[in-house]
């Protein structure tokens, strides 16, 4: 009986000792054991590189001591699903934990950019220049062709305007080759490489725009009789005209009904785009005399393409308008929208809030 108790205690003690030794081993392997004794190490991760091959390579390059432990620790921390392409640096001590922590941070060669809803390509180019991401003239090949004669757009090299079609984003299906990528950039916050070209950034933003459109949205657009390009064009105008989701749905219905009866949209935002004005969307009579095809005071119908890069909210408003009986609207300097069912009501609003 005593021997049985002795061996039982011995077994428990041995098991406890093994657990302690194992825990100590894991702790040191993760947090204290160094793969190499350097002040810092640098390593790169390739695009879409599998975790298995990355782990083996880091072991071979003496960035980590064990590929197996790297994969285990990365999985526990959830980093294995978030590893991004880029250049990374780890300062001493070069431990497994510090390597994995480095992977959870932006890559050394990455930076964050934020594209605001309602910006046009010129705004994006200016922003990227001010942020030091790229020179503004690198964006010139993708700038919107605003001019008196639409045939001027055909002077842009076709290969420049079509080289983004690989991969063939579905969202670009309805876009004519001579129309710029205005409207096809999804406003959001992105991480981009410092060495990224204009094309690299455009691809990233267009890819995000492409991902916003679901199968149901494509089906609803086809059912409406419109194209994706027309929806984006309308959404870009709505984005620049009114702010709230509710106003956007009301103005969307108002604009679509105007188009149905061949009324001019008379959207100040399109004139601003045509004459390259900044600030609020109010225009002068001289602005409205512009011969640009984007002048919706002079020409009925939608302009040739979007005037800004709209938010998903504006796109949804363009797709799903709210039925109403208004034919006119105006926005006060404070951003409040006033509606009118008749021209007389509209003129009264203008005299009351703008004069």
PLY file of the C-alpha trace (Angstrom):
ply
format ascii 1.0
element vertex 355
property float x
property float y
property float z
element edge 354
property int vertex1
property int vertex2
end_header
0.00 0.00 0.00
2.85 2.35 0.93
4.63 1.51 -2.36
1.47 2.37 -4.30
1.16 5.76 -2.57
4.84 6.40 -3.13
4.66 5.65 -6.86
1.47 7.70 -7.21
3.15 10.71 -5.60
6.22 10.13 -7.71
4.10 10.08 -10.87
2.35 13.31 -9.92
5.67 14.93 -9.03
7.17 13.81 -12.32
4.16 15.10 -14.25
4.28 18.41 -12.40
8.00 18.69 -13.05
7.48 17.97 -16.76
4.79 20.64 -16.94
7.05 23.17 -15.24
9.99 22.28 -17.47
7.75 22.43 -20.56
6.30 25.78 -19.53
9.78 27.12 -18.79
11.01 25.83 -22.16
8.11 27.40 -24.03
8.52 30.68 -22.17
12.24 30.92 -22.89
11.72 29.84 -26.50
9.13 32.54 -27.02
10.41 35.42 -24.90
14.09 35.11 -24.01
15.92 32.79 -26.41
17.52 34.81 -29.18
17.79 33.60 -32.74
20.91 35.74 -33.16
22.80 38.33 -31.15
22.47 41.41 -33.35
21.40 44.97 -32.69
18.58 44.55 -35.18
17.44 42.34 -38.06
15.46 43.15 -41.18
13.35 40.78 -43.21
10.76 41.00 -45.95
7.45 39.27 -46.56
6.32 38.64 -50.09
2.79 39.26 -51.32
0.44 36.39 -50.36
3.34 34.39 -48.89
1.96 31.35 -46.99
2.71 31.18 -43.28
4.37 27.77 -43.66
6.91 28.97 -46.21
7.46 32.21 -44.27
8.16 30.25 -41.07
10.70 28.01 -42.80
12.43 30.99 -44.42
12.64 32.92 -41.15
14.21 29.89 -39.52
16.72 29.54 -42.37
17.59 33.24 -42.14
18.02 32.91 -38.33
15.25 35.40 -37.64
13.51 32.78 -35.46
14.91 29.65 -33.84
12.02 27.34 -34.72
9.55 27.47 -37.61
7.16 25.26 -35.66
7.11 27.54 -32.61
6.76 30.59 -34.86
3.61 29.17 -36.47
2.23 28.13 -33.06
2.82 31.52 -31.43
1.54 33.43 -34.48
-1.62 31.31 -34.45
-2.18 31.90 -30.72
-1.79 35.65 -31.20
-3.99 35.65 -34.32
-1.20 37.16 -36.39
-1.10 34.28 -38.87
-4.26 35.68 -40.50
-2.98 39.27 -40.65
0.56 38.98 -41.99
1.10 41.63 -44.65
3.60 42.17 -47.42
6.44 44.55 -46.63
9.76 45.18 -44.94
10.00 44.61 -41.16
12.65 45.35 -38.54
13.22 43.91 -35.06
15.62 45.44 -32.55
17.50 43.31 -30.01
16.80 41.03 -28.33
15.79 39.04 -31.42
13.20 36.80 -29.78
10.26 35.00 -31.29
7.78 37.19 -29.42
9.40 40.39 -30.69
9.34 39.10 -34.27
5.63 38.30 -34.04
4.88 41.68 -32.43
6.70 43.40 -35.30
4.40 41.62 -37.74
1.35 43.05 -35.97
2.51 46.60 -36.70
2.58 48.46 -40.02
5.48 47.35 -42.17
8.49 49.63 -42.13
7.87 50.54 -45.76
4.13 51.17 -45.32
2.23 54.30 -44.55
-1.42 55.16 -43.96
-3.46 57.31 -46.35
-7.05 58.46 -45.99
-9.25 59.29 -48.99
-12.26 61.44 -48.07
-15.71 60.86 -49.65
-16.44 63.56 -52.23
-12.82 64.08 -53.22
-12.13 64.03 -56.94
-8.94 62.77 -58.57
-7.37 66.20 -58.38
-7.96 66.27 -54.62
-6.47 62.78 -54.29
-3.40 63.78 -56.31
-2.88 66.93 -54.25
-3.29 64.99 -51.00
-0.79 62.30 -52.02
1.70 64.98 -53.00
1.28 66.84 -49.70
1.69 63.57 -47.79
4.89 62.87 -49.66
3.54 59.62 -51.08
4.23 60.59 -54.68
4.67 63.52 -56.99
1.37 65.01 -58.15
2.34 64.74 -61.82
2.57 60.95 -61.45
-1.23 61.04 -61.26
-1.67 63.07 -64.44
-2.36 60.09 -66.70
-5.41 59.25 -64.63
-6.81 62.75 -64.23
-10.36 63.49 -65.40
-10.56 64.85 -68.95
-12.51 68.05 -68.29
-12.88 70.25 -71.35
-15.17 71.85 -73.90
-15.00 69.01 -76.40
-15.33 65.39 -75.31
-13.22 64.37 -78.30
-10.28 65.86 -76.40
-10.42 62.87 -74.08
-9.50 60.64 -76.98
-6.12 62.32 -77.19
-5.12 60.51 -74.01
-3.11 57.35 -74.82
-5.44 54.37 -74.72
-2.81 52.10 -73.18
-2.52 54.48 -70.21
-6.23 54.47 -69.51
-6.64 50.71 -69.93
-3.59 49.32 -68.15
-5.60 48.94 -64.94
-7.99 46.48 -66.54
-5.78 43.60 -65.36
-7.19 42.18 -63.19
-10.56 42.89 -64.87
-12.59 44.44 -62.07
-16.28 43.88 -62.65
-17.09 47.40 -61.46
-15.25 48.77 -64.52
-17.39 46.82 -66.99
-19.53 49.79 -68.04
-16.73 52.38 -68.04
-15.63 53.62 -71.45
-11.87 53.58 -72.00
-11.72 57.33 -72.63
-13.34 58.20 -69.28
-11.07 58.60 -66.27
-11.24 56.57 -63.07
-13.13 59.36 -61.33
-15.74 57.80 -59.06
-14.14 54.36 -59.12
-11.91 55.00 -56.10
-13.43 53.94 -52.78
-12.91 56.53 -50.03
-11.38 54.86 -46.97
-8.19 54.56 -44.93
-5.50 52.40 -46.51
-2.00 51.15 -45.84
0.23 51.55 -48.89
3.91 51.02 -49.53
6.06 54.13 -49.58
7.35 52.99 -52.96
3.81 52.62 -54.38
3.21 54.15 -57.79
0.07 55.99 -58.88
-1.08 52.80 -60.58
-0.47 50.73 -57.41
-2.60 53.08 -55.32
-5.34 53.31 -57.93
-5.50 49.52 -58.14
-5.90 49.27 -54.37
-8.68 51.87 -54.29
-10.47 50.43 -57.31
-10.24 46.94 -55.84
-11.96 48.21 -52.69
-14.67 49.87 -54.80
-15.14 46.61 -56.69
-15.60 44.73 -53.41
-18.39 47.10 -52.33
-20.73 45.88 -55.07
-22.61 42.68 -54.22
-24.41 40.33 -56.57
-27.70 41.71 -55.30
-26.59 45.26 -56.09
-25.61 44.28 -59.63
-28.99 42.59 -60.09
-30.85 45.64 -58.76
-28.86 47.99 -60.99
-29.69 45.90 -64.06
-33.35 45.81 -63.03
-33.40 49.60 -62.72
-32.30 50.00 -66.34
-29.17 51.90 -65.34
-25.50 50.95 -65.57
-22.90 50.89 -62.81
-21.25 53.90 -64.45
-24.53 55.85 -64.34
-25.08 54.88 -60.70
-21.58 56.03 -59.76
-22.07 59.25 -61.72
-25.34 60.01 -59.95
-23.86 59.02 -56.56
-20.90 61.34 -57.11
-23.26 64.28 -57.67
-25.41 63.38 -54.68
-22.26 63.12 -52.54
-21.30 66.70 -53.38
-24.82 68.16 -53.17
-26.25 66.96 -49.83
-24.91 65.43 -46.63
-27.42 63.25 -44.80
-28.53 59.78 -45.90
-32.18 60.84 -45.89
-31.57 63.93 -48.04
-29.48 61.88 -50.44
-32.34 59.43 -51.03
-34.81 62.29 -51.63
-32.47 64.16 -53.99
-31.72 60.91 -55.79
-35.39 60.43 -56.66
-35.67 64.10 -57.66
-32.68 63.85 -60.00
-33.76 60.55 -61.60
-37.21 61.98 -62.30
-35.65 65.04 -63.92
-33.63 62.76 -66.16
-36.74 60.76 -67.09
-38.39 63.87 -68.54
-35.16 65.27 -70.02
-34.87 68.14 -67.56
-31.44 69.55 -66.87
-30.16 68.42 -63.47
-28.84 71.93 -62.78
-26.44 70.63 -60.14
-23.96 73.29 -59.06
-21.50 70.59 -58.06
-21.08 69.50 -61.69
-20.31 73.08 -62.73
-17.75 73.35 -59.95
-16.12 70.23 -61.31
-16.15 71.57 -64.85
-14.49 74.88 -63.96
-12.26 73.34 -61.28
-13.54 75.34 -58.34
-12.93 74.52 -54.69
-15.06 75.18 -51.62
-18.85 75.26 -51.43
-20.91 74.23 -54.46
-22.49 77.63 -55.17
-21.78 78.91 -58.69
-21.88 82.15 -60.63
-23.69 82.86 -63.91
-20.29 82.88 -65.60
-19.55 79.42 -64.24
-22.88 78.17 -65.53
-22.05 79.43 -69.03
-19.20 76.92 -69.26
-19.29 74.78 -72.40
-17.94 71.76 -70.56
-19.92 68.54 -71.03
-20.03 68.34 -67.21
-22.17 71.50 -67.04
-25.61 70.11 -66.14
-27.14 73.58 -66.35
-26.41 73.72 -70.06
-26.82 70.05 -71.03
-29.65 67.72 -69.99
-28.82 64.22 -68.80
-25.98 62.89 -66.74
-22.46 64.21 -67.34
-20.02 61.87 -69.11
-18.78 60.49 -65.81
-18.61 60.94 -62.04
-17.47 64.26 -60.55
-16.12 62.80 -57.30
-15.43 59.54 -55.52
-18.66 58.90 -53.63
-19.19 57.03 -50.38
-21.08 53.75 -50.27
-23.92 55.67 -48.61
-24.27 57.93 -51.66
-24.13 54.90 -53.97
-26.95 53.24 -52.04
-28.97 56.45 -52.26
-28.48 56.53 -56.03
-29.63 52.93 -56.25
-32.53 53.10 -53.84
-34.13 56.59 -54.03
-36.98 57.63 -51.76
-40.12 58.53 -53.66
-41.28 62.12 -53.15
-43.07 64.97 -54.97
-40.28 67.56 -54.92
-38.77 68.94 -58.12
-36.41 71.51 -56.64
-34.03 71.74 -53.74
-31.36 74.06 -52.42
-28.79 73.83 -49.66
-28.37 76.66 -47.18
-24.89 77.91 -46.20
-25.34 75.88 -42.98
-25.91 72.70 -44.99
-29.67 72.41 -44.44
-31.66 71.23 -47.48
-34.85 73.08 -48.45
-37.24 71.48 -50.94
-39.87 72.86 -53.27
-42.60 71.19 -55.31
-42.86 74.15 -57.67
-40.47 76.73 -59.08
-42.31 79.37 -57.10
-41.65 77.52 -53.83
-38.02 77.07 -54.81
-37.55 80.76 -55.58
-39.08 81.63 -52.23
-36.53 79.36 -50.53
-33.69 80.95 -52.47
-34.80 84.47 -51.56
-35.26 83.49 -47.91
-32.06 81.53 -47.32
-29.55 82.77 -49.88
-30.30 86.47 -50.35
0 1
1 2
2 3
3 4
4 5
5 6
6 7
7 8
8 9
9 10
10 11
11 12
12 13
13 14
14 15
15 16
16 17
17 18
18 19
19 20
20 21
21 22
22 23
23 24
24 25
25 26
26 27
27 28
28 29
29 30
30 31
31 32
32 33
33 34
34 35
35 36
36 37
37 38
38 39
39 40
40 41
41 42
42 43
43 44
44 45
45 46
46 47
47 48
48 49
49 50
50 51
51 52
52 53
53 54
54 55
55 56
56 57
57 58
58 59
59 60
60 61
61 62
62 63
63 64
64 65
65 66
66 67
67 68
68 69
69 70
70 71
71 72
72 73
73 74
74 75
75 76
76 77
77 78
78 79
79 80
80 81
81 82
82 83
83 84
84 85
85 86
86 87
87 88
88 89
89 90
90 91
91 92
92 93
93 94
94 95
95 96
96 97
97 98
98 99
99 100
100 101
101 102
102 103
103 104
104 105
105 106
106 107
107 108
108 109
109 110
110 111
111 112
112 113
113 114
114 115
115 116
116 117
117 118
118 119
119 120
120 121
121 122
122 123
123 124
124 125
125 126
126 127
127 128
128 129
129 130
130 131
131 132
132 133
133 134
134 135
135 136
136 137
137 138
138 139
139 140
140 141
141 142
142 143
143 144
144 145
145 146
146 147
147 148
148 149
149 150
150 151
151 152
152 153
153 154
154 155
155 156
156 157
157 158
158 159
159 160
160 161
161 162
162 163
163 164
164 165
165 166
166 167
167 168
168 169
169 170
170 171
171 172
172 173
173 174
174 175
175 176
176 177
177 178
178 179
179 180
180 181
181 182
182 183
183 184
184 185
185 186
186 187
187 188
188 189
189 190
190 191
191 192
192 193
193 194
194 195
195 196
196 197
197 198
198 199
199 200
200 201
201 202
202 203
203 204
204 205
205 206
206 207
207 208
208 209
209 210
210 211
211 212
212 213
213 214
214 215
215 216
216 217
217 218
218 219
219 220
220 221
221 222
222 223
223 224
224 225
225 226
226 227
227 228
228 229
229 230
230 231
231 232
232 233
233 234
234 235
235 236
236 237
237 238
238 239
239 240
240 241
241 242
242 243
243 244
244 245
245 246
246 247
247 248
248 249
249 250
250 251
251 252
252 253
253 254
254 255
255 256
256 257
257 258
258 259
259 260
260 261
261 262
262 263
263 264
264 265
265 266
266 267
267 268
268 269
269 270
270 271
271 272
272 273
273 274
274 275
275 276
276 277
277 278
278 279
279 280
280 281
281 282
282 283
283 284
284 285
285 286
286 287
287 288
288 289
289 290
290 291
291 292
292 293
293 294
294 295
295 296
296 297
297 298
298 299
299 300
300 301
301 302
302 303
303 304
304 305
305 306
306 307
307 308
308 309
309 310
310 311
311 312
312 313
313 314
314 315
315 316
316 317
317 318
318 319
319 320
320 321
321 322
322 323
323 324
324 325
325 326
326 327
327 328
328 329
329 330
330 331
331 332
332 333
333 334
334 335
335 336
336 337
337 338
338 339
339 340
340 341
341 342
342 343
343 344
344 345
345 346
346 347
347 348
348 349
349 350
350 351
351 352
352 353
353 354
